[in-house]
């Protein structure tokens, strides 16, 4: 059954996936709600732009799944909540799973679930919690035929950039991606490398498990498109972008531009024309 759900996630023409992450409100972090204050409006805009998937929480998935018809994007269900994204790590840190994870995913008709694998300077206990979460989730994922997307995130020190900025060191990314694969990931959602030309090493480390690349902080249209083009050329199986979509002045336009790049291999200049 995992293959059936993966068929809903990956585009039949290109074999790639564009997933828009809109799960930021789960983490109770100031600034994360910019651009997503009204989830019904956000979901309507994204559905009209037609990405392959939208990543949501248990409390917001209804806005997507209540939409009638067969053409809406697939649901990727976020399964864990954490408190580690601020510029100061709290004294008590956690990464907690939702209860009856796979049953909730099945009830919401998800095509995939997503779970974090954090590597945070000064917070090894959160890494331990993440490993425990994945170990518990893996047999459930196999039993229910639900693909498990593991999100290995290598943090910069929180005081330097906050917990949501990408650490682009290729060696650290490769090691954490390899651990995610060893833990049984069906899909990887990983950081981009600072040097995009090295990303083939991350893909190789995944050993045939599809690697989707997260977007990181908001950047210019040309920068995100050029980065995306480079990552796809290095073998990435798609992208999972959030803030570069939801905080964009034209979310529909940037989604269509990225979809054209991911699935039709259009050039950066042609993709830019689709945003206007």
C-alpha positions, -999 to 999 in steps of 0.1 A, spaced: 0 0 0 29 24 5 35 24 -33 -2 33 -39 1 63 -16 35 73 -31 18 73 -65 -4 101 -52 26 120 -40 50 119 -69 40 134 -102 34 108 -129 51 128 -157 83 137 -139 85 113 -110 92 142 -88 72 159 -59 66 195 -49 52 196 -14 43 230 2 48 230 40 22 250 59 27 234 93 45 263 110 18 272 135 23 239 152 55 251 168 43 282 188 71 304 175 68 342 171 70 351 134 60 317 121 25 328 112 35 355 88 16 349 56 -6 321 70 -28 340 95 -59 327 77 -54 290 68 -87 286 48 -74 314 25 -39 300 23 -52 265 14 -76 278 -12 -47 298 -29 -24 268 -28 -50 243 -41 -56 267 -70 -19 266 -78 -20 228 -77 13 216 -61 16 178 -57 11 180 -19 5 203 11 21 195 45 -4 202 73 -11 194 110 -40 174 124 -58 206 133 -55 222 98 -57 191 75 -95 195 73 -92 227 53 -76 207 25 -95 174 28 -130 190 30 -125 204 -5 -146 183 -29 -132 167 -60 -103 145 -70 -78 171 -82 -67 187 -49 -31 181 -37 -22 151 -15 -19 155 22 14 151 40 6 150 77 30 165 102 33 141 132 55 158 157 56 191 176 87 207 191 98 238 210 133 243 197 130 270 170 137 301 190 170 320 192 174 307 228 168 270 235 143 266 264 155 249 296 131 220 289 131 209 253 109 184 236 99 168 203 66 150 209 45 127 186 8 130 181 -12 101 195 -24 72 174 -2 87 146 -10 63 118 -47 60 126 -50 97 124 -31 98 91 -54 71 77 -85 89 89 -73 121 72 -66 102 40 -29 113 41 -5 101 14 25 104 37 35 114 72 65 136 81 86 133 113 117 153 124 152 141 131 169 171 148 206 176 153 209 206 175 241 220 191 237 218 229 205 197 228 214 160 223 184 149 243 161 162 215 180 140 190 174 111 212 136 119 214 135 121 176 152 87 172 127 72 197 98 88 177 110 73 144 116 39 160 80 38 172 66 52 140 84 28 116 65 -4 124 32 15 124 41 29 90 48 -5 76 16 -20 92 -7 7 78 11 10 44 18 47 51 50 62 37 72 78 64 91 110 54 119 116 78 132 152 80 169 153 91 176 189 101 211 200 110 208 232 131 232 261 133 235 272 169 202 287 179 217 319 192 233 325 158 203 321 135 174 306 154 165 270 149 150 273 114 180 283 94 198 258 73 232 245 82 246 237 47 276 216 57 276 187 33 293 162 57 268 169 86 238 167 62 251 134 47 256 118 81 221 127 94 205 117 61 222 83 63 209 79 99 174 86 86 177 60 59 191 35 85 160 42 107 137 32 78 127 64 60 106 59 28 113 95 18 139 120 30 133 158 34 168 173 39 186 206 40 202 220 9 240 222 9 258 255 8 275 243 -24 247 230 -45 271 211 -68 278 187 -39 242 177 -34 247 145 -55 266 132 -24 235 136 -3 214 118 -29 240 90 -31 240 87 7 203 81 6 208 49 -14 178 52 -36 154 67 -11 139 98 -27 154 130 -14 132 161 -13 150 194 -4 136 219 21 137 256 12 150 273 43 146 311 48 129 335 24 152 345 -5 147 363 -38 128 346 -66 159 342 -88 179 327 -59 153 301 -50 147 292 -86 185 289 -94 190 268 -63 161 246 -72 174 241 -107 208 231 -93 194 207 -68 172 189 -94 203 186 -117 221 169 -87 194 143 -84 169 156 -59 135 140 -63 117 172 -55 113 201 -30 94 209 2 92 247 4 73 267 30 82 303 37 94 309 1 58 302 -9 36 314 19 55 346 25 57 354 -12 36 384 -24 23 360 -51 21 325 -36 2 312 -66 27 325 -91 58 312 -74 41 278 -69 34 276 -106 69 287 -115 84 260 -92 60 234 -105 71 242 -141 107 238 -130 102 206 -111 80 188 -136 89 204 -170 125 214 -164 119 250 -176 147 275 -173 150 300 -145 142 329 -169 110 311 -182 100 302 -146 104 339 -136 79 349 -163 52 327 -146 54 346 -114 43 380 -128 
